[in-house]
Amino acid sequence: MYNLHLWNSPEWGRSGELVISVYNEVYNRGEALDELWRRAEREIETNMLEFVMASHDTKDHDLEQLFSKNYFREWFCVIGMVYSGDRMADSGLESRLYIKDDFDAYHRAMGDAFETMRKEIDVRPHNIFENRSPERMEILQKQMENLVENTYLFFQDGTWVGSAMIKGNEIDEVFVVPSQKGRGYGRKILNDCVNRVLEKGNGEVFLKVVDWNKTAMDLYKQSGFREYVKMRYLRKIIKEQS
């Protein structure tokens, strides 16, 4: 199968995210992948896309070869990690769910927290809050409307110190408010999130981390998480080739 999700990006133009998948057991798997790519390529051309991103397990050499010969270039890698241990030490932090009034402060802090990483791996916009156009703000606000039941803010003695999302048994978007970094809040937020997942009866806790972020990876490994998959993300900037 293949799927091409389309969107308009202010940074990349007409964009798409491509997923191609063929079971390893399929006879002549390489030929099947080539045929799916030809179908996807026709759809890319029909929609006049300027930018396409894709991903594959780093162990999948057939997909690696397919994307390479069709001029996709490596972008960044994401490590999938899993925790299967017991409850962690209590964080001592207070927490509550995100509310609409948090929007401005939340996105400013989140933008600053992830800006260096996004610059290093060239994920645009480098700061998600740098573009404050009405259109951009409307998009971000609608995104948060769908995440209010998953997004937690954490406080120490009334001071906001960080945030994280919990979706089922997966932890995502963990960050410490930049002014509060270096005080151990990343570990405390992680502990709290793991415990929340375990309290819901989920036996394992999952998260993803960009392999550039060695500090976060070290924290997760020290806390008992182990790597279970490594995904390579690639991109094809078509408008620069024309």
SETI-631826 format. One line per field, with one value per residue (C-alpha): residue in three letters; chain; x, y, z; residue number from 0. Coordinates in steps of 0.25 Angstrom, whole numbers, plus 5000, padded with zeros to 4 digits. Example, Ala and Ser with C-alpha at 12.3 -4.5 7.8 and 13.67 -1.06 7.14 Angstrom:
BEGIN
type c(ala:ser);
mol c(A:A);
x c(5049:5055);
y c(4982:4996);
z c(5031:5029);
seq c(0:1);
END
This chain:
BEGIN
type c(met:tyr:asn:leu:his:leu:trp:asn:ser:pro:glu:trp:gly:arg:ser:gly:glu:leu:val:ile:ser:val:tyr:asn:glu:val:tyr:asn:arg:gly:glu:ala:leu:asp:glu:leu:trp:arg:arg:ala:glu:arg:glu:ile:glu:thr:asn:met:leu:glu:phe:val:met:ala:ser:his:asp:thr:lys:asp:his:asp:leu:glu:gln:leu:phe:ser:lys:asn:tyr:phe:arg:glu:trp:phe:cys:val:ile:gly:met:val:tyr:ser:gly:asp:arg:met:ala:asp:ser:gly:leu:glu:ser:arg:leu:tyr:ile:lys:asp:asp:phe:asp:ala:tyr:his:arg:ala:met:gly:asp:ala:phe:glu:thr:met:arg:lys:glu:ile:asp:val:arg:pro:his:asn:ile:phe:glu:asn:arg:ser:pro:glu:arg:met:glu:ile:leu:gln:lys:gln:met:glu:asn:leu:val:glu:asn:thr:tyr:leu:phe:phe:gln:asp:gly:thr:trp:val:gly:ser:ala:met:ile:lys:gly:asn:glu:ile:asp:glu:val:phe:val:val:pro:ser:gln:lys:gly:arg:gly:tyr:gly:arg:lys:ile:leu:asn:asp:cys:val:asn:arg:val:leu:glu:lys:gly:asn:gly:glu:val:phe:leu:lys:val:val:asp:trp:asn:lys:thr:ala:met:asp:leu:tyr:lys:gln:ser:gly:phe:arg:glu:tyr:val:lys:met:arg:tyr:leu:arg:lys:ile:ile:lys:glu:gln:ser);
mol c(A:A:A:A:A:A:A:A:A:A:A:A:A:A:A:A:A:A:A:A:A:A:A:A:A:A:A:A:A:A:A:A:A:A:A:A:A:A:A:A:A:A:A:A:A:A:A:A:A:A:A:A:A:A:A:A:A:A:A:A:A:A:A:A:A:A:A:A:A:A:A:A:A:A:A:A:A:A:A:A:A:A:A:A:A:A:A:A:A:A:A:A:A:A:A:A:A:A:A:A:A:A:A:A:A:A:A:A:A:A:A:A:A:A:A:A:A:A:A:A:A:A:A:A:A:A:A:A:A:A:A:A:A:A:A:A:A:A:A:A:A:A:A:A:A:A:A:A:A:A:A:A:A:A:A:A:A:A:A:A:A:A:A:A:A:A:A:A:A:A:A:A:A:A:A:A:A:A:A:A:A:A:A:A:A:A:A:A:A:A:A:A:A:A:A:A:A:A:A:A:A:A:A:A:A:A:A:A:A:A:A:A:A:A:A:A:A:A:A:A:A:A:A:A:A:A:A:A:A:A:A:A:A:A:A:A:A:A:A:A:A:A);
x c(5000:5004:4997:5000:4995:4995:4996:5000:5013:5016:5031:5031:5019:5010:5015:5012:5016:5018:5016:5020:5019:5020:5021:5035:5029:5024:5031:5039:5037:5046:5037:5025:5031:5035:5021:5015:5025:5021:5007:5011:5020:5008:5000:5011:5012:4997:4997:5009:5016:5028:5032:5031:5035:5036:5041:5046:5051:5066:5067:5058:5069:5059:5052:5065:5069:5055:5056:5071:5069:5057:5065:5060:5071:5073:5067:5068:5066:5055:5058:5045:5047:5039:5039:5034:5038:5031:5025:5035:5038:5028:5031:5026:5021:5007:5000:4987:4982:4984:4973:4971:4977:4990:4991:5001:5010:5010:5014:5025:5032:5030:5036:5048:5050:5051:5057:5071:5068:5059:5070:5080:5071:5065:5050:5043:5038:5050:5042:5027:5023:5032:5020:5009:5000:4985:4985:4997:4991:4977:4984:4992:4979:4971:4982:4982:4967:4969:4979:4974:4971:4985:4994:4999:5005:5014:5017:5027:5021:5012:5023:5021:5033:5029:5019:5017:5006:5000:4993:4989:5002:5011:5018:5021:5025:5032:5039:5044:5041:5055:5056:5055:5065:5076:5068:5064:5050:5051:5053:5042:5032:5036:5034:5020:5016:5021:5013:5000:5001:5004:4992:4983:4987:4996:5008:5018:5021:5026:5032:5040:5053:5061:5075:5081:5076:5086:5083:5068:5073:5082:5071:5062:5072:5076:5061:5060:5055:5061:5061:5052:5052:5060:5053:5060:5052:5055:5051:5050:5050:5044:5044:5059:5061:5052);
y c(5000:5015:5027:5042:5052:5066:5079:5094:5098:5113:5108:5097:5100:5089:5077:5063:5052:5038:5025:5012:4999:4984:4972:4966:4953:4957:4951:4961:4972:4981:4981:4983:4995:5001:5000:5007:5018:5020:5021:5031:5039:5041:5046:5055:5061:5062:5071:5078:5076:5084:5076:5062:5055:5040:5030:5016:5007:5008:4993:4993:4993:4992:5004:5011:5008:5012:5026:5028:5025:5034:5046:5046:5051:5047:5058:5053:5040:5037:5027:5019:5015:5007:5006:4992:4995:4998:5011:5023:5032:5042:5055:5065:5074:5079:5078:5081:5080:5091:5101:5111:5123:5116:5117:5128:5125:5110:5112:5123:5113:5101:5109:5114:5100:5093:5104:5099:5085:5089:5098:5087:5077:5088:5085:5098:5107:5106:5113:5109:5122:5131:5133:5140:5142:5141:5128:5122:5125:5119:5106:5105:5108:5097:5087:5090:5088:5074:5072:5079:5065:5060:5072:5074:5086:5084:5094:5095:5104:5111:5113:5107:5098:5089:5081:5068:5061:5047:5040:5026:5019:5029:5041:5053:5067:5067:5080:5089:5104:5110:5119:5106:5097:5091:5088:5074:5076:5068:5055:5059:5062:5048:5041:5047:5044:5029:5028:5033:5023:5012:5016:5014:5000:5000:4991:4998:5013:5018:5031:5036:5045:5051:5044:5058:5060:5053:5059:5054:5040:5039:5043:5033:5021:5025:5024:5010:5012:5004:5006:4997:5004:5015:5022:5030:5042:5047:5059:5062:5077:5077:5092:5093:5083:5090);
z c(5000:4999:5005:5001:5011:5005:5011:5008:5016:5017:5017:5007:4998:4993:5001:5004:5013:5006:5013:5005:5011:5006:5015:5015:5011:4998:4986:4978:4988:4981:4969:4977:4984:4970:4965:4977:4975:4961:4966:4976:4967:4957:4969:4973:4959:4957:4970:4966:4979:4983:4995:4999:5012:5015:5025:5027:5037:5036:5035:5023:5012:5000:5004:5006:4992:4986:4992:4989:4975:4974:4979:4994:5003:5018:5027:5042:5050:5061:5072:5077:5091:5101:5116:5122:5137:5150:5155:5156:5167:5170:5163:5174:5163:5162:5149:5141:5127:5117:5115:5104:5112:5112:5097:5096:5107:5104:5089:5092:5102:5093:5081:5089:5095:5082:5073:5074:5070:5059:5053:5054:5046:5038:5042:5038:5044:5053:5064:5063:5068:5060:5049:5057:5045:5047:5038:5046:5059:5054:5050:5064:5072:5064:5066:5081:5082:5078:5089:5101:5108:5105:5109:5123:5129:5141:5153:5164:5176:5166:5155:5142:5139:5127:5119:5112:5104:5107:5096:5101:5105:5098:5103:5093:5093:5106:5109:5120:5120:5116:5128:5137:5130:5138:5150:5148:5143:5131:5139:5148:5137:5130:5144:5145:5131:5132:5145:5138:5127:5137:5145:5133:5133:5121:5123:5114:5111:5098:5093:5081:5081:5070:5070:5070:5084:5092:5105:5104:5100:5111:5121:5115:5115:5130:5133:5128:5113:5102:5087:5079:5065:5058:5047:5036:5031:5017:5008:4993:4990:4976:4973:4975:4964:4953);
seq c(0:1:2:3:4:5:6:7:8:9:10:11:12:13:14:15:16:17:18:19:20:21:22:23:24:25:26:27:28:29:30:31:32:33:34:35:36:37:38:39:40:41:42:43:44:45:46:47:48:49:50:51:52:53:54:55:56:57:58:59:60:61:62:63:64:65:66:67:68:69:70:71:72:73:74:75:76:77:78:79:80:81:82:83:84:85:86:87:88:89:90:91:92:93:94:95:96:97:98:99:100:101:102:103:104:105:106:107:108:109:110:111:112:113:114:115:116:117:118:119:120:121:122:123:124:125:126:127:128:129:130:131:132:133:134:135:136:137:138:139:140:141:142:143:144:145:146:147:148:149:150:151:152:153:154:155:156:157:158:159:160:161:162:163:164:165:166:167:168:169:170:171:172:173:174:175:176:177:178:179:180:181:182:183:184:185:186:187:188:189:190:191:192:193:194:195:196:197:198:199:200:201:202:203:204:205:206:207:208:209:210:211:212:213:214:215:216:217:218:219:220:221:222:223:224:225:226:227:228:229:230:231:232:233:234:235:236:237:238:239:240:241);
END
